[in-house]
Structure formats: structure tokens, C-alpha cells
Amino acid sequence: MRVRRSLHAVTAALLLWWSGPAARAQCDRSSETTALDLSVSYELPTFTADFPIQNVVTLDGVVYVGAVNRIYALNPDLTKRSEYRTGPLLANETCGRTPSGGGGGGRVDNRNIALVLENIYDKGLFSCGSADNGVCRRHVLDDGVSTSAVDEQVSCFGDEARRRRGEPGDPDVVVGPSGSRVLNVESNLIKFFVGNSEIPGEGGRPGAAPRPHTFALHRMKSSQNGFTFFSPRSHMDLIPPLRGSYYLRYVHSFHSGPFTYFLTVQPVGGASRAYHTRIVRMCSGDLEIRRYVEMPLECISTNKRRRRRRRRPKT
């Protein structure tokens, strides 16, 4: 029986091969046209902000948009459901230490540097702006009893006494004036990595807020009145001779598996005017910055082909 079945299968295959010579040639052209129909129009939901948009995050279908002087909460169809004005602000209206000295006392725009979501204690949003001296504001969106709009329950987040003292390395000072990248890490507590750019000539004004760490891992205190570090090894900085004179810009951050990645733009060498991209990798589950890897990303183009090594015949 096995022999007969195999012979039948071979015979059927040969019949199909010989009966369809056209199948071995080119396929017939389809009778239906494949031209693109440009008359079809699609109506996609859109939202136009009054100010430049800088950050976008989502929580439970709601889209939160951070722009200059505004934070918008949008429905899934991108219609506006609420709005919070973050500026322009006077010096005594900002969070953090009030800058001293000159400045004219006029209002300043508040650029949205970072948006961080909270979904452990209460559903909330941290917005960190340039006018708030590195300190974030907390927007309680859902306290377990009622749902609030983005502009209803808002407060400066941090230890007020510590902010008044202007302590160096204050963990409540999250973002820097030159721009920051914040990456939230999913855990049983609220923690996030922050990379603060260092641009020569920026952030060195007299009376400015304490300079944040170049790279840090912040966590929310269980008392919910500010941020803290896991340990003194939860942050790192450029060496003192380079702070304020070395160009370092954090441009992107993302997760992949158990790792956290940041992309930076830095000089190729210490005194070089050429720049390249470097990728930074850490373990997302670490509480201290102890497995830090940094390497350059380069695209190399060459016309020379590598010569293949001749393999000796095996004996």
C-alpha cells in the first residue's frame, strides 16, 4: 500500500506539471485595473493647538498634549475636553525657588519640557515646564472617587521647605533649562529615568534654580510630597570641568525588553567640533546606575568588498 500511494502521488504531480505549461511561463495580466483611485478621501481626526506642541502622552484613551503655556486633554477623536494654562508666569507664580536678581519682573513663557504619567497611587500627570525652575506640577486626574479635568486638581509637586533652601542635587528638580528626556519605568512604584541636556551658555543665570543632575533615576516618595533618589548612586553628572562647557543633548528614549535606552548627540572628542550620536543602555529594573553602557552609532559606507578567505579543503 505504501508503494502504491507514493506512485499515485508522483503520477499526479507529473500530470499537473505536464498539463499546465502556461503555469511555467509568465502569469496573465489581471483584468482589473490596479491604478490608485485618487478620488477617495479620508477624514481623519485632527487637533490644532494655539501654541507649539512639545510632548504627547496617553492614558485610558485620553490624549494629553504639552505645548508652550498650555496642556490640553483630548478625547480619542481629538476633540478638546479640558485645558490648563501653564503660562506666561510671573516669578512669584512659578514652582520651585523664586529667582532673585534682575529679570524685569515680566511674564515668561513656560515651555513644556516633560510629561510623566502616574497610574499607581492616583491616576495623574506630572508636567514639568521651563518657567518652574525644574520642578513639576501634579495634575490629579482620578482620585478613585471622581474624575477631574486636567485643570481642576493642580499643585506644585515637591517638598516646599527643601525647595526654599535651594539644596544642590534636589530630587524635586527634575528637568533642566536646556531640555530633558524622561522615560517612565513600569514598576510597583513611580520611577523614571531623566537625561538632562548640557548646552554651553544655557542654565548658568544668577539666581536660577539648582542645576539638576545630568542623568538620574527619580522615584516618588511614599508620602506623595515629592521625589527622591534610591541612593547616592542613582544619579551621575559630567565632571566639573565639563559642566557648562560640554555639548550634550538627549534627543530620544525608549524601552526594549529589560533595557532602557537614551540617544544623545555629543562631540566626537573632547575639543572636537564634529558631533556624533551615541546610544546609552541601562537595565530598567536597576535602582542604581551601575550597569551603564554608552557607545557611538556610526554609518560607514565603502565601495571596497572584503576578500573572502579561501578555505582549505578538509582532509
MOSULMO-V390445 format. One record per backbone hydrogen bond with DSSP energy under -0.5 kcal/mol. NH is the residue of the N-H (numbers start at 0). CO is the residue of the C=O. E is the energy in kcal/mol with one decimal. If there is no record, write none. Layout:
nh | co | e
NH | CO | E
NH | CO | E
This chain:
nh | co | e
4 | 0 | -2.3
5 | 1 | -2.0
6 | 2 | -2.2
7 | 3 | -2.4
8 | 4 | -2.1
9 | 5 | -2.1
10 | 6 | -2.5
11 | 7 | -2.4
12 | 8 | -2.0
13 | 9 | -2.3
14 | 10 | -2.3
15 | 11 | -2.2
16 | 12 | -2.1
17 | 13 | -2.6
18 | 14 | -2.4
19 | 15 | -0.7
22 | 19 | -0.8
23 | 19 | -0.5
23 | 20 | -1.0
24 | 21 | -1.2
37 | 35 | -1.0
39 | 36 | -1.0
43 | 41 | -0.8
48 | 46 | -0.6
53 | 65 | -3.3
54 | 65 | -1.9
56 | 63 | -2.2
58 | 61 | -2.2
61 | 58 | -2.0
62 | 73 | -2.3
63 | 56 | -3.3
63 | 61 | -0.5
64 | 62 | -0.5
64 | 71 | -2.7
65 | 54 | -3.1
65 | 63 | -0.5
66 | 64 | -0.6
66 | 69 | -2.8
67 | 51 | -1.7
68 | 109 | -2.7
69 | 66 | -1.1
70 | 83 | -2.0
71 | 64 | -2.6
72 | 81 | -2.5
73 | 62 | -3.2
73 | 71 | -0.5
74 | 78 | -3.0
77 | 74 | -2.7
80 | 72 | -3.0
81 | 72 | -1.5
83 | 70 | -2.6
85 | 68 | -1.2
85 | 83 | -0.6
86 | 68 | -1.0
87 | 107 | -0.6
88 | 107 | -2.4
92 | 89 | -1.7
93 | 90 | -0.9
105 | 102 | -0.8
107 | 88 | -2.4
110 | 108 | -0.7
112 | 110 | -0.8
112 | 127 | -2.3
113 | 127 | -1.7
115 | 125 | -2.5
117 | 123 | -2.8
119 | 121 | -0.6
122 | 141 | -2.0
123 | 117 | -2.7
123 | 121 | -0.7
124 | 138 | -2.1
125 | 115 | -3.5
126 | 124 | -0.5
126 | 136 | -2.3
127 | 113 | -2.6
128 | 126 | -0.6
128 | 134 | -0.6
129 | 110 | -2.2
131 | 128 | -0.8
132 | 129 | -0.7
133 | 128 | -0.8
134 | 131 | -1.9
136 | 126 | -2.8
137 | 154 | -3.2
138 | 124 | -3.2
138 | 136 | -0.5
139 | 137 | -0.6
139 | 152 | -2.3
140 | 122 | -2.7
140 | 138 | -0.7
141 | 122 | -1.9
142 | 145 | -1.5
147 | 140 | -3.2
151 | 148 | -1.6
152 | 148 | -0.7
153 | 151 | -0.8
154 | 137 | -1.6
156 | 135 | -2.7
157 | 155 | -0.6
159 | 157 | -0.7
162 | 158 | -2.3
163 | 159 | -2.4
164 | 160 | -1.5
165 | 161 | -0.9
165 | 162 | -0.5
166 | 161 | -1.2
168 | 210 | -0.5
169 | 166 | -1.1
172 | 169 | -1.5
173 | 133 | -3.1
173 | 171 | -1.1
174 | 133 | -1.1
178 | 175 | -1.4
180 | 194 | -2.2
182 | 192 | -2.5
184 | 190 | -2.3
185 | 183 | -0.5
190 | 184 | -0.6
190 | 188 | -0.8
191 | 217 | -2.0
192 | 182 | -2.3
193 | 215 | -2.6
194 | 180 | -2.6
195 | 193 | -0.5
195 | 213 | -2.9
196 | 178 | -2.6
196 | 194 | -0.5
197 | 247 | -3.3
198 | 196 | -0.5
199 | 197 | -0.5
200 | 243 | -0.7
201 | 198 | -2.0
207 | 204 | -1.6
214 | 235 | -2.4
215 | 193 | -2.1
216 | 233 | -2.4
217 | 191 | -2.2
217 | 215 | -0.5
218 | 227 | -2.2
219 | 189 | -2.4
220 | 225 | -2.6
223 | 220 | -2.1
227 | 218 | -2.5
229 | 216 | -0.6
233 | 230 | -1.9
235 | 214 | -2.9
241 | 238 | -2.0
242 | 238 | -1.1
242 | 239 | -0.5
244 | 241 | -2.1
245 | 241 | -1.9
247 | 197 | -2.6
247 | 245 | -0.6
248 | 264 | -2.0
250 | 248 | -0.6
250 | 262 | -2.7
251 | 262 | -1.2
253 | 260 | -2.0
255 | 258 | -1.9
258 | 255 | -1.8
259 | 281 | -2.7
260 | 253 | -2.8
261 | 279 | -2.0
262 | 251 | -2.7
263 | 277 | -2.8
264 | 248 | -2.2
265 | 275 | -2.3
266 | 246 | -0.7
267 | 273 | -2.9
275 | 265 | -2.5
276 | 296 | -0.6
277 | 263 | -2.3
278 | 294 | -2.9
279 | 261 | -3.1
280 | 292 | -2.9
281 | 259 | -2.1
283 | 257 | -2.6
285 | 282 | -1.3
288 | 232 | -2.4
289 | 287 | -1.7
292 | 280 | -2.2
292 | 290 | -0.5
294 | 278 | -2.0
296 | 276 | -3.2
297 | 295 | -0.5
299 | 297 | -0.6
